[in-house]
Protein backbone atom coordinates (compact mmCIF):
# COMPACT_ATOMS: atom_id res chain seq x y z
CA UNK A 1 0.00 0.00 0.00
CA UNK A 2 2.84 2.40 0.83
CA UNK A 3 4.34 1.92 -2.64
CA UNK A 4 1.03 2.69 -4.33
CA UNK A 5 0.54 5.90 -2.35
CA UNK A 6 4.12 6.94 -3.01
CA UNK A 7 3.74 6.29 -6.75
CA UNK A 8 0.53 8.34 -6.89
CA UNK A 9 2.13 11.22 -5.00
CA UNK A 10 5.12 11.16 -7.35
CA UNK A 11 2.78 11.26 -10.36
CA UNK A 12 0.91 14.23 -8.90
CA UNK A 13 4.11 16.15 -8.18
CA UNK A 14 5.61 15.43 -11.59
CA UNK A 15 2.35 16.42 -13.26
CA UNK A 16 2.31 19.73 -11.38
CA UNK A 17 5.87 20.47 -12.48
CA UNK A 18 4.96 19.80 -16.09
CA UNK A 19 1.94 22.08 -15.83
CA UNK A 20 4.08 24.88 -14.38
CA UNK A 21 6.51 24.67 -17.29
CA UNK A 22 3.63 25.13 -19.75
CA UNK A 23 1.89 27.97 -17.89
CA UNK A 24 2.70 30.80 -20.33
CA UNK A 25 1.15 31.80 -23.61
CA UNK A 26 2.61 30.78 -26.93
CA UNK A 27 3.46 33.27 -29.66
CA UNK A 28 0.17 32.84 -31.49
CA UNK A 29 -1.74 33.57 -28.29
CA UNK A 30 0.32 36.73 -27.76
CA UNK A 31 -0.43 37.78 -31.33
CA UNK A 32 -4.17 37.22 -30.89
CA UNK A 33 -4.12 39.11 -27.59
CA UNK A 34 -2.35 42.07 -29.18
CA UNK A 35 -4.76 42.09 -32.13
CA UNK A 36 -7.74 42.04 -29.76
CA UNK A 37 -6.27 44.86 -27.65
CA UNK A 38 -5.61 47.02 -30.72
CA UNK A 39 -9.11 46.39 -32.06
CA UNK A 40 -10.64 47.31 -28.71
CA UNK A 41 -8.52 50.49 -28.56
CA UNK A 42 -9.62 51.46 -32.07
CA UNK A 43 -13.30 50.99 -31.24
CA UNK A 44 -12.90 52.93 -27.99
CA UNK A 45 -11.11 55.75 -29.83
CA UNK A 46 -13.90 55.96 -32.41
CA UNK A 47 -16.55 56.08 -29.67
CA UNK A 48 -14.76 58.74 -27.62
CA UNK A 49 -14.02 60.96 -30.62
CA UNK A 50 -17.57 60.77 -32.00
CA UNK A 51 -19.58 63.99 -31.89
CA UNK A 52 -22.08 63.13 -29.18
CA UNK A 53 -19.61 61.55 -26.78
CA UNK A 54 -17.06 64.30 -27.33
CA UNK A 55 -19.67 66.97 -26.58
CA UNK A 56 -20.74 65.15 -23.42
CA UNK A 57 -17.15 64.78 -22.22
CA UNK A 58 -16.49 68.48 -22.86
CA UNK A 59 -19.64 69.41 -20.96
CA UNK A 60 -18.59 67.25 -18.00
CA UNK A 61 -15.11 68.78 -17.93
CA UNK A 62 -16.50 72.31 -18.25
CA UNK A 63 -18.98 71.69 -15.44
CA UNK A 64 -16.21 70.30 -13.24
CA UNK A 65 -13.98 73.31 -13.94
CA UNK A 66 -16.78 75.79 -13.31
CA UNK A 67 -17.75 74.20 -9.99
CA UNK A 68 -17.43 76.47 -6.97
CA UNK A 69 -16.16 75.08 -3.72
mmCIF file of the N, C-alpha and C atoms, coordinates in Angstrom:
data_MODEL
# 
_entry.id   MODEL 
# 
loop_
_atom_site.group_PDB 
_atom_site.id 
_atom_site.type_symbol 
_atom_site.label_atom_id 
_atom_site.label_alt_id 
_atom_site.label_comp_id 
_atom_site.label_asym_id 
_atom_site.label_entity_id 
_atom_site.label_seq_id 
_atom_site.pdbx_PDB_ins_code 
_atom_site.Cartn_x 
_atom_site.Cartn_y 
_atom_site.Cartn_z 
_atom_site.occupancy 
_atom_site.B_iso_or_equiv 
_atom_site.pdbx_formal_charge 
_atom_site.auth_seq_id 
_atom_site.auth_comp_id 
_atom_site.auth_asym_id 
_atom_site.auth_atom_id 
_atom_site.pdbx_PDB_model_num 
ATOM 1   N N  . UNK A 1 1  ? 0.833   -1.193 0.000   1.00 0.00 ? 1  UNK A N  1 
ATOM 2   C CA . UNK A 1 1  ? 0.000   0.000  0.000   1.00 0.00 ? 1  UNK A CA 1 
ATOM 3   C C  . UNK A 1 1  ? 0.871   1.247  0.000   1.00 0.00 ? 1  UNK A C  1 
ATOM 4   N N  . UNK A 1 2  ? 1.935   1.253  0.750   1.00 0.00 ? 2  UNK A N  1 
ATOM 5   C CA . UNK A 1 2  ? 2.836   2.398  0.834   1.00 0.00 ? 2  UNK A CA 1 
ATOM 6   C C  . UNK A 1 2  ? 3.426   2.726  -0.540  1.00 0.00 ? 2  UNK A C  1 
ATOM 7   N N  . UNK A 1 3  ? 3.772   1.710  -1.317  1.00 0.00 ? 3  UNK A N  1 
ATOM 8   C CA . UNK A 1 3  ? 4.343   1.923  -2.638  1.00 0.00 ? 3  UNK A CA 1 
ATOM 9   C C  . UNK A 1 3  ? 3.320   2.545  -3.588  1.00 0.00 ? 3  UNK A C  1 
ATOM 10  N N  . UNK A 1 4  ? 2.075   2.150  -3.467  1.00 0.00 ? 4  UNK A N  1 
ATOM 11  C CA . UNK A 1 4  ? 1.029   2.686  -4.326  1.00 0.00 ? 4  UNK A CA 1 
ATOM 12  C C  . UNK A 1 4  ? 0.810   4.171  -4.025  1.00 0.00 ? 4  UNK A C  1 
ATOM 13  N N  . UNK A 1 5  ? 0.738   4.499  -2.747  1.00 0.00 ? 5  UNK A N  1 
ATOM 14  C CA . UNK A 1 5  ? 0.541   5.900  -2.349  1.00 0.00 ? 5  UNK A CA 1 
ATOM 15  C C  . UNK A 1 5  ? 1.726   6.741  -2.796  1.00 0.00 ? 5  UNK A C  1 
ATOM 16  N N  . UNK A 1 6  ? 2.921   6.213  -2.619  1.00 0.00 ? 6  UNK A N  1 
ATOM 17  C CA . UNK A 1 6  ? 4.122   6.943  -3.013  1.00 0.00 ? 6  UNK A CA 1 
ATOM 18  C C  . UNK A 1 6  ? 4.155   7.160  -4.534  1.00 0.00 ? 6  UNK A C  1 
ATOM 19  N N  . UNK A 1 7  ? 3.764   6.168  -5.291  1.00 0.00 ? 7  UNK A N  1 
ATOM 20  C CA . UNK A 1 7  ? 3.741   6.292  -6.748  1.00 0.00 ? 7  UNK A CA 1 
ATOM 21  C C  . UNK A 1 7  ? 2.708   7.331  -7.192  1.00 0.00 ? 7  UNK A C  1 
ATOM 22  N N  . UNK A 1 8  ? 1.558   7.359  -6.543  1.00 0.00 ? 8  UNK A N  1 
ATOM 23  C CA . UNK A 1 8  ? 0.531   8.343  -6.889  1.00 0.00 ? 8  UNK A CA 1 
ATOM 24  C C  . UNK A 1 8  ? 0.984   9.759  -6.536  1.00 0.00 ? 8  UNK A C  1 
ATOM 25  N N  . UNK A 1 9  ? 1.629   9.916  -5.398  1.00 0.00 ? 9  UNK A N  1 
ATOM 26  C CA . UNK A 1 9  ? 2.134   11.224 -5.001  1.00 0.00 ? 9  UNK A CA 1 
ATOM 27  C C  . UNK A 1 9  ? 3.202   11.707 -5.983  1.00 0.00 ? 9  UNK A C  1 
ATOM 28  N N  . UNK A 1 10 ? 4.080   10.804 -6.395  1.00 0.00 ? 10 UNK A N  1 
ATOM 29  C CA . UNK A 1 10 ? 5.123   11.156 -7.352  1.00 0.00 ? 10 UNK A CA 1 
ATOM 30  C C  . UNK A 1 10 ? 4.499   11.591 -8.678  1.00 0.00 ? 10 UNK A C  1 
ATOM 31  N N  . UNK A 1 11 ? 3.460   10.901 -9.111  1.00 0.00 ? 11 UNK A N  1 
ATOM 32  C CA . UNK A 1 11 ? 2.782   11.256 -10.360 1.00 0.00 ? 11 UNK A CA 1 
ATOM 33  C C  . UNK A 1 11 ? 2.127   12.626 -10.251 1.00 0.00 ? 11 UNK A C  1 
ATOM 34  N N  . UNK A 1 12 ? 1.532   12.923 -9.098  1.00 0.00 ? 12 UNK A N  1 
ATOM 35  C CA . UNK A 1 12 ? 0.909   14.227 -8.903  1.00 0.00 ? 12 UNK A CA 1 
ATOM 36  C C  . UNK A 1 12 ? 1.943   15.347 -8.921  1.00 0.00 ? 12 UNK A C  1 
ATOM 37  N N  . UNK A 1 13 ? 3.068   15.133 -8.245  1.00 0.00 ? 13 UNK A N  1 
ATOM 38  C CA . UNK A 1 13 ? 4.107   16.153 -8.182  1.00 0.00 ? 13 UNK A CA 1 
ATOM 39  C C  . UNK A 1 13 ? 4.731   16.361 -9.555  1.00 0.00 ? 13 UNK A C  1 
ATOM 40  N N  . UNK A 1 14 ? 5.012   15.306 -10.258 1.00 0.00 ? 14 UNK A N  1 
ATOM 41  C CA . UNK A 1 14 ? 5.611   15.434 -11.592 1.00 0.00 ? 14 UNK A CA 1 
ATOM 42  C C  . UNK A 1 14 ? 4.633   16.093 -12.556 1.00 0.00 ? 14 UNK A C  1 
ATOM 43  N N  . UNK A 1 15 ? 3.371   15.795 -12.419 1.00 0.00 ? 15 UNK A N  1 
ATOM 44  C CA . UNK A 1 15 ? 2.352   16.419 -13.257 1.00 0.00 ? 15 UNK A CA 1 
ATOM 45  C C  . UNK A 1 15 ? 2.247   17.910 -12.986 1.00 0.00 ? 15 UNK A C  1 
ATOM 46  N N  . UNK A 1 16 ? 2.362   18.315 -11.724 1.00 0.00 ? 16 UNK A N  1 
ATOM 47  C CA . UNK A 1 16 ? 2.312   19.729 -11.375 1.00 0.00 ? 16 UNK A CA 1 
ATOM 48  C C  . UNK A 1 16 ? 3.518   20.466 -11.935 1.00 0.00 ? 16 UNK A C  1 
ATOM 49  N N  . UNK A 1 17 ? 4.672   19.839 -11.918 1.00 0.00 ? 17 UNK A N  1 
ATOM 50  C CA . UNK A 1 17 ? 5.868   20.471 -12.480 1.00 0.00 ? 17 UNK A CA 1 
ATOM 51  C C  . UNK A 1 17 ? 5.717   20.674 -13.983 1.00 0.00 ? 17 UNK A C  1 
ATOM 52  N N  . UNK A 1 18 ? 5.160   19.686 -14.648 1.00 0.00 ? 18 UNK A N  1 
ATOM 53  C CA . UNK A 1 18 ? 4.964   19.797 -16.092 1.00 0.00 ? 18 UNK A CA 1 
ATOM 54  C C  . UNK A 1 18 ? 3.964   20.899 -16.415 1.00 0.00 ? 18 UNK A C  1 
ATOM 55  N N  . UNK A 1 19 ? 2.932   21.033 -15.597 1.00 0.00 ? 19 UNK A N  1 
ATOM 56  C CA . UNK A 1 19 ? 1.937   22.083 -15.826 1.00 0.00 ? 19 UNK A CA 1 
ATOM 57  C C  . UNK A 1 19 ? 2.548   23.462 -15.608 1.00 0.00 ? 19 UNK A C  1 
ATOM 58  N N  . UNK A 1 20 ? 3.435   23.598 -14.635 1.00 0.00 ? 20 UNK A N  1 
ATOM 59  C CA . UNK A 1 20 ? 4.080   24.879 -14.383 1.00 0.00 ? 20 UNK A CA 1 
ATOM 60  C C  . UNK A 1 20 ? 4.980   25.295 -15.535 1.00 0.00 ? 20 UNK A C  1 
ATOM 61  N N  . UNK A 1 21 ? 5.634   24.343 -16.163 1.00 0.00 ? 21 UNK A N  1 
ATOM 62  C CA . UNK A 1 21 ? 6.511   24.672 -17.287 1.00 0.00 ? 21 UNK A CA 1 
ATOM 63  C C  . UNK A 1 21 ? 5.712   25.191 -18.467 1.00 0.00 ? 21 UNK A C  1 
ATOM 64  N N  . UNK A 1 22 ? 4.462   24.773 -18.602 1.00 0.00 ? 22 UNK A N  1 
ATOM 65  C CA . UNK A 1 22 ? 3.631   25.132 -19.747 1.00 0.00 ? 22 UNK A CA 1 
ATOM 66  C C  . UNK A 1 22 ? 2.560   26.145 -19.342 1.00 0.00 ? 22 UNK A C  1 
ATOM 67  N N  . UNK A 1 23 ? 2.894   27.039 -18.410 1.00 0.00 ? 23 UNK A N  1 
ATOM 68  C CA . UNK A 1 23 ? 1.894   27.966 -17.892 1.00 0.00 ? 23 UNK A CA 1 
ATOM 69  C C  . UNK A 1 23 ? 1.760   29.228 -18.729 1.00 0.00 ? 23 UNK A C  1 
ATOM 70  N N  . UNK A 1 24 ? 2.729   29.554 -19.570 1.00 0.00 ? 24 UNK A N  1 
ATOM 71  C CA . UNK A 1 24 ? 2.699   30.801 -20.332 1.00 0.00 ? 24 UNK A CA 1 
ATOM 72  C C  . UNK A 1 24 ? 1.957   30.667 -21.649 1.00 0.00 ? 24 UNK A C  1 
ATOM 73  N N  . UNK A 1 25 ? 1.802   31.798 -22.312 1.00 0.00 ? 25 UNK A N  1 
ATOM 74  C CA . UNK A 1 25 ? 1.150   31.801 -23.614 1.00 0.00 ? 25 UNK A CA 1 
ATOM 75  C C  . UNK A 1 25 ? 2.186   31.555 -24.707 1.00 0.00 ? 25 UNK A C  1 
ATOM 76  N N  . UNK A 1 26 ? 1.741   30.977 -25.781 1.00 0.00 ? 26 UNK A N  1 
ATOM 77  C CA . UNK A 1 26 ? 2.614   30.776 -26.930 1.00 0.00 ? 26 UNK A CA 1 
ATOM 78  C C  . UNK A 1 26 ? 2.519   32.012 -27.827 1.00 0.00 ? 26 UNK A C  1 
ATOM 79  N N  . UNK A 1 27 ? 3.379   32.089 -28.811 1.00 0.00 ? 27 UNK A N  1 
ATOM 80  C CA . UNK A 1 27 ? 3.460   33.271 -29.659 1.00 0.00 ? 27 UNK A CA 1 
ATOM 81  C C  . UNK A 1 27 ? 2.143   33.582 -30.356 1.00 0.00 ? 27 UNK A C  1 
ATOM 82  N N  . UNK A 1 28 ? 1.450   32.579 -30.809 1.00 0.00 ? 28 UNK A N  1 
ATOM 83  C CA . UNK A 1 28 ? 0.173   32.835 -31.491 1.00 0.00 ? 28 UNK A CA 1 
ATOM 84  C C  . UNK A 1 28 ? -0.857  33.422 -30.528 1.00 0.00 ? 28 UNK A C  1 
ATOM 85  N N  . UNK A 1 29 ? -0.819  33.001 -29.271 1.00 0.00 ? 29 UNK A N  1 
ATOM 86  C CA . UNK A 1 29 ? -1.740  33.572 -28.288 1.00 0.00 ? 29 UNK A CA 1 
ATOM 87  C C  . UNK A 1 29 ? -1.386  35.028 -27.987 1.00 0.00 ? 29 UNK A C  1 
ATOM 88  N N  . UNK A 1 30 ? -0.094  35.339 -27.924 1.00 0.00 ? 30 UNK A N  1 
ATOM 89  C CA . UNK A 1 30 ? 0.318   36.726 -27.758 1.00 0.00 ? 30 UNK A CA 1 
ATOM 90  C C  . UNK A 1 30 ? -0.172  37.564 -28.937 1.00 0.00 ? 30 UNK A C  1 
ATOM 91  N N  . UNK A 1 31 ? -0.014  37.046 -30.142 1.00 0.00 ? 31 UNK A N  1 
ATOM 92  C CA . UNK A 1 31 ? -0.434  37.783 -31.335 1.00 0.00 ? 31 UNK A CA 1 
ATOM 93  C C  . UNK A 1 31 ? -1.938  38.038 -31.308 1.00 0.00 ? 31 UNK A C  1 
ATOM 94  N N  . UNK A 1 32 ? -2.723  37.051 -30.950 1.00 0.00 ? 32 UNK A N  1 
ATOM 95  C CA . UNK A 1 32 ? -4.172  37.222 -30.890 1.00 0.00 ? 32 UNK A CA 1 
ATOM 96  C C  . UNK A 1 32 ? -4.552  38.208 -29.792 1.00 0.00 ? 32 UNK A C  1 
ATOM 97  N N  . UNK A 1 33 ? -3.855  38.164 -28.677 1.00 0.00 ? 33 UNK A N  1 
ATOM 98  C CA . UNK A 1 33 ? -4.121  39.111 -27.591 1.00 0.00 ? 33 UNK A CA 1 
ATOM 99  C C  . UNK A 1 33 ? -3.816  40.533 -28.007 1.00 0.00 ? 33 UNK A C  1 
ATOM 100 N N  . UNK A 1 34 ? -2.713  40.732 -28.713 1.00 0.00 ? 34 UNK A N  1 
ATOM 101 C CA . UNK A 1 34 ? -2.351  42.068 -29.183 1.00 0.00 ? 34 UNK A CA 1 
ATOM 102 C C  . UNK A 1 34 ? -3.361  42.568 -30.214 1.00 0.00 ? 34 UNK A C  1 
ATOM 103 N N  . UNK A 1 35 ? -3.773  41.704 -31.120 1.00 0.00 ? 35 UNK A N  1 
ATOM 104 C CA . UNK A 1 35 ? -4.764  42.092 -32.128 1.00 0.00 ? 35 UNK A CA 1 
ATOM 105 C C  . UNK A 1 35 ? -6.079  42.479 -31.459 1.00 0.00 ? 35 UNK A C  1 
ATOM 106 N N  . UNK A 1 36 ? -6.497  41.722 -30.472 1.00 0.00 ? 36 UNK A N  1 
ATOM 107 C CA . UNK A 1 36 ? -7.740  42.035 -29.756 1.00 0.00 ? 36 UNK A CA 1 
ATOM 108 C C  . UNK A 1 36 ? -7.619  43.363 -29.012 1.00 0.00 ? 36 UNK A C  1 
ATOM 109 N N  . UNK A 1 37 ? -6.475  43.612 -28.382 1.00 0.00 ? 37 UNK A N  1 
ATOM 110 C CA . UNK A 1 37 ? -6.275  44.861 -27.647 1.00 0.00 ? 37 UNK A CA 1 
ATOM 111 C C  . UNK A 1 37 ? -6.273  46.059 -28.587 1.00 0.00 ? 37 UNK A C  1 
ATOM 112 N N  . UNK A 1 38 ? -5.636  45.925 -29.741 1.00 0.00 ? 38 UNK A N  1 
ATOM 113 C CA . UNK A 1 38 ? -5.606  47.020 -30.716 1.00 0.00 ? 38 UNK A CA 1 
ATOM 114 C C  . UNK A 1 38 ? -7.007  47.272 -31.272 1.00 0.00 ? 38 UNK A C  1 
ATOM 115 N N  . UNK A 1 39 ? -7.743  46.223 -31.556 1.00 0.00 ? 39 UNK A N  1 
ATOM 116 C CA . UNK A 1 39 ? -9.108  46.385 -32.064 1.00 0.00 ? 39 UNK A CA 1 
ATOM 117 C C  . UNK A 1 39 ? -9.990  47.080 -31.023 1.00 0.00 ? 39 UNK A C  1 
ATOM 118 N N  . UNK A 1 40 ? -9.849  46.679 -29.766 1.00 0.00 ? 40 UNK A N  1 
ATOM 119 C CA . UNK A 1 40 ? -10.639 47.314 -28.706 1.00 0.00 ? 40 UNK A CA 1 
ATOM 120 C C  . UNK A 1 40 ? -10.258 48.783 -28.573 1.00 0.00 ? 40 UNK A C  1 
ATOM 121 N N  . UNK A 1 41 ? -8.967  49.100 -28.651 1.00 0.00 ? 41 UNK A N  1 
ATOM 122 C CA . UNK A 1 41 ? -8.518  50.486 -28.559 1.00 0.00 ? 41 UNK A CA 1 
ATOM 123 C C  . UNK A 1 41 ? -9.061  51.316 -29.721 1.00 0.00 ? 41 UNK A C  1 
ATOM 124 N N  . UNK A 1 42 ? -9.100  50.739 -30.907 1.00 0.00 ? 42 UNK A N  1 
ATOM 125 C CA . UNK A 1 42 ? -9.620  51.460 -32.074 1.00 0.00 ? 42 UNK A CA 1 
ATOM 126 C C  . UNK A 1 42 ? -11.112 51.759 -31.918 1.00 0.00 ? 42 UNK A C  1 
ATOM 127 N N  . UNK A 1 43 ? -11.858 50.780 -31.453 1.00 0.00 ? 43 UNK A N  1 
ATOM 128 C CA . UNK A 1 43 ? -13.298 50.992 -31.242 1.00 0.00 ? 43 UNK A CA 1 
ATOM 129 C C  . UNK A 1 43 ? -13.516 52.039 -30.152 1.00 0.00 ? 43 UNK A C  1 
ATOM 130 N N  . UNK A 1 44 ? -12.773 51.951 -29.070 1.00 0.00 ? 44 UNK A N  1 
ATOM 131 C CA . UNK A 1 44 ? -12.905 52.926 -27.989 1.00 0.00 ? 44 UNK A CA 1 
ATOM 132 C C  . UNK A 1 44 ? -12.546 54.328 -28.466 1.00 0.00 ? 44 UNK A C  1 
ATOM 133 N N  . UNK A 1 45 ? -11.504 54.452 -29.274 1.00 0.00 ? 45 UNK A N  1 
ATOM 134 C CA . UNK A 1 45 ? -11.109 55.754 -29.831 1.00 0.00 ? 45 UNK A CA 1 
ATOM 135 C C  . UNK A 1 45 ? -12.224 56.327 -30.699 1.00 0.00 ? 45 UNK A C  1 
ATOM 136 N N  . UNK A 1 46 ? -12.814 55.493 -31.541 1.00 0.00 ? 46 UNK A N  1 
ATOM 137 C CA . UNK A 1 46 ? -13.902 55.959 -32.408 1.00 0.00 ? 46 UNK A CA 1 
ATOM 138 C C  . UNK A 1 46 ? -15.098 56.431 -31.585 1.00 0.00 ? 46 UNK A C  1 
ATOM 139 N N  . UNK A 1 47 ? -15.415 55.707 -30.514 1.00 0.00 ? 47 UNK A N  1 
ATOM 140 C CA . UNK A 1 47 ? -16.548 56.083 -29.674 1.00 0.00 ? 47 UNK A CA 1 
ATOM 141 C C  . UNK A 1 47 ? -16.272 57.402 -28.965 1.00 0.00 ? 47 UNK A C  1 
ATOM 142 N N  . UNK A 1 48 ? -15.083 57.539 -28.390 1.00 0.00 ? 48 UNK A N  1 
ATOM 143 C CA . UNK A 1 48 ? -14.760 58.737 -27.618 1.00 0.00 ? 48 UNK A CA 1 
ATOM 144 C C  . UNK A 1 48 ? -14.654 59.965 -28.513 1.00 0.00 ? 48 UNK A C  1 
ATOM 145 N N  . UNK A 1 49 ? -14.179 59.803 -29.729 1.00 0.00 ? 49 UNK A N  1 
ATOM 146 C CA . UNK A 1 49 ? -14.022 60.958 -30.622 1.00 0.00 ? 49 UNK A CA 1 
ATOM 147 C C  . UNK A 1 49 ? -15.272 61.244 -31.451 1.00 0.00 ? 49 UNK A C  1 
ATOM 148 N N  . UNK A 1 50 ? -16.334 60.484 -31.269 1.00 0.00 ? 50 UNK A N  1 
ATOM 149 C CA . UNK A 1 50 ? -17.572 60.773 -31.999 1.00 0.00 ? 50 UNK A CA 1 
ATOM 150 C C  . UNK A 1 50 ? -18.175 62.070 -31.459 1.00 0.00 ? 50 UNK A C  1 
ATOM 151 N N  . UNK A 1 51 ? -19.029 62.681 -32.235 1.00 0.00 ? 51 UNK A N  1 
ATOM 152 C CA . UNK A 1 51 ? -19.578 63.986 -31.891 1.00 0.00 ? 51 UNK A CA 1 
ATOM 153 C C  . UNK A 1 51 ? -20.327 64.027 -30.571 1.00 0.00 ? 51 UNK A C  1 
ATOM 154 N N  . UNK A 1 52 ? -21.236 63.104 -30.382 1.00 0.00 ? 52 UNK A N  1 
ATOM 155 C CA . UNK A 1 52 ? -22.080 63.127 -29.184 1.00 0.00 ? 52 UNK A CA 1 
ATOM 156 C C  . UNK A 1 52 ? -21.260 62.870 -27.918 1.00 0.00 ? 52 UNK A C  1 
ATOM 157 N N  . UNK A 1 53 ? -20.408 61.888 -27.964 1.00 0.00 ? 53 UNK A N  1 
ATOM 158 C CA . UNK A 1 53 ? -19.607 61.550 -26.782 1.00 0.00 ? 53 UNK A CA 1 
ATOM 159 C C  . UNK A 1 53 ? -18.612 62.656 -26.490 1.00 0.00 ? 53 UNK A C  1 
ATOM 160 N N  . UNK A 1 54 ? -18.016 63.210 -27.512 1.00 0.00 ? 54 UNK A N  1 
ATOM 161 C CA . UNK A 1 54 ? -17.057 64.296 -27.335 1.00 0.00 ? 54 UNK A CA 1 
ATOM 162 C C  . UNK A 1 54 ? -17.734 65.506 -26.702 1.00 0.00 ? 54 UNK A C  1 
ATOM 163 N N  . UNK A 1 55 ? -18.924 65.841 -27.159 1.00 0.00 ? 55 UNK A N  1 
ATOM 164 C CA . UNK A 1 55 ? -19.666 66.969 -26.584 1.00 0.00 ? 55 UNK A CA 1 
ATOM 165 C C  . UNK A 1 55 ? -20.002 66.712 -25.116 1.00 0.00 ? 55 UNK A C  1 
ATOM 166 N N  . UNK A 1 56 ? -20.416 65.495 -24.808 1.00 0.00 ? 56 UNK A N  1 
ATOM 167 C CA . UNK A 1 56 ? -20.740 65.154 -23.415 1.00 0.00 ? 56 UNK A CA 1 
ATOM 168 C C  . UNK A 1 56 ? -19.506 65.237 -22.521 1.00 0.00 ? 56 UNK A C  1 
ATOM 169 N N  . UNK A 1 57 ? -18.386 64.719 -23.008 1.00 0.00 ? 57 UNK A N  1 
ATOM 170 C CA . UNK A 1 57 ? -17.154 64.785 -22.223 1.00 0.00 ? 57 UNK A CA 1 
ATOM 171 C C  . UNK A 1 57 ? -16.717 66.223 -21.999 1.00 0.00 ? 57 UNK A C  1 
ATOM 172 N N  . UNK A 1 58 ? -16.831 67.068 -23.017 1.00 0.00 ? 58 UNK A N  1 
ATOM 173 C CA . UNK A 1 58 ? -16.485 68.476 -22.864 1.00 0.00 ? 58 UNK A CA 1 
ATOM 174 C C  . UNK A 1 58 ? -17.406 69.167 -21.865 1.00 0.00 ? 58 UNK A C  1 
ATOM 175 N N  . UNK A 1 59 ? -18.695 68.819 -21.910 1.00 0.00 ? 59 UNK A N  1 
ATOM 176 C CA . UNK A 1 59 ? -19.645 69.409 -20.962 1.00 0.00 ? 59 UNK A CA 1 
ATOM 177 C C  . UNK A 1 59 ? -19.315 68.982 -19.528 1.00 0.00 ? 59 UNK A C  1 
ATOM 178 N N  . UNK A 1 60 ? -18.944 67.741 -19.334 1.00 0.00 ? 60 UNK A N  1 
ATOM 179 C CA . UNK A 1 60 ? -18.587 67.253 -17.998 1.00 0.00 ? 60 UNK A CA 1 
ATOM 180 C C  . UNK A 1 60 ? -17.345 67.964 -17.484 1.00 0.00 ? 60 UNK A C  1 
ATOM 181 N N  . UNK A 1 61 ? -16.349 68.102 -18.341 1.00 0.00 ? 61 UNK A N  1 
ATOM 182 C CA . UNK A 1 61 ? -15.114 68.777 -17.930 1.00 0.00 ? 61 UNK A CA 1 
ATOM 183 C C  . UNK A 1 61 ? -15.385 70.247 -17.633 1.00 0.00 ? 61 UNK A C  1 
ATOM 184 N N  . UNK A 1 62 ? -16.179 70.911 -18.471 1.00 0.00 ? 62 UNK A N  1 
ATOM 185 C CA . UNK A 1 62 ? -16.505 72.313 -18.251 1.00 0.00 ? 62 UNK A CA 1 
ATOM 186 C C  . UNK A 1 62 ? -17.263 72.490 -16.945 1.00 0.00 ? 62 UNK A C  1 
ATOM 187 N N  . UNK A 1 63 ? -18.210 71.605 -16.680 1.00 0.00 ? 63 UNK A N  1 
ATOM 188 C CA . UNK A 1 63 ? -18.983 71.686 -15.440 1.00 0.00 ? 63 UNK A CA 1 
ATOM 189 C C  . UNK A 1 63 ? -18.079 71.480 -14.235 1.00 0.00 ? 63 UNK A C  1 
ATOM 190 N N  . UNK A 1 64 ? -17.133 70.561 -14.354 1.00 0.00 ? 64 UNK A N  1 
ATOM 191 C CA . UNK A 1 64 ? -16.207 70.298 -13.240 1.00 0.00 ? 64 UNK A CA 1 
ATOM 192 C C  . UNK A 1 64 ? -15.289 71.499 -12.999 1.00 0.00 ? 64 UNK A C  1 
ATOM 193 N N  . UNK A 1 65 ? -14.864 72.156 -14.087 1.00 0.00 ? 65 UNK A N  1 
ATOM 194 C CA . UNK A 1 65 ? -13.976 73.310 -13.935 1.00 0.00 ? 65 UNK A CA 1 
ATOM 195 C C  . UNK A 1 65 ? -14.710 74.548 -13.439 1.00 0.00 ? 65 UNK A C  1 
ATOM 196 N N  . UNK A 1 66 ? -15.994 74.657 -13.754 1.00 0.00 ? 66 UNK A N  1 
ATOM 197 C CA . UNK A 1 66 ? -16.780 75.794 -13.312 1.00 0.00 ? 66 UNK A CA 1 
ATOM 198 C C  . UNK A 1 66 ? -17.357 75.631 -11.914 1.00 0.00 ? 66 UNK A C  1 
ATOM 199 N N  . UNK A 1 67 ? -17.183 74.473 -11.315 1.00 0.00 ? 67 UNK A N  1 
ATOM 200 C CA . UNK A 1 67 ? -17.748 74.200 -9.989  1.00 0.00 ? 67 UNK A CA 1 
ATOM 201 C C  . UNK A 1 67 ? -17.102 75.100 -8.946  1.00 0.00 ? 67 UNK A C  1 
ATOM 202 N N  . UNK A 1 68 ? -17.914 75.622 -8.061  1.00 0.00 ? 68 UNK A N  1 
ATOM 203 C CA . UNK A 1 68 ? -17.431 76.472 -6.968  1.00 0.00 ? 68 UNK A CA 1 
ATOM 204 C C  . UNK A 1 68 ? -17.350 75.639 -5.701  1.00 0.00 ? 68 UNK A C  1 
ATOM 205 N N  . UNK A 1 69 ? -16.300 75.832 -4.972  1.00 0.00 ? 69 UNK A N  1 
ATOM 206 C CA . UNK A 1 69 ? -16.161 75.081 -3.721  1.00 0.00 ? 69 UNK A CA 1 
ATOM 207 C C  . UNK A 1 69 ? -16.417 75.962 -2.547  1.00 0.00 ? 69 UNK A C  1 
# 
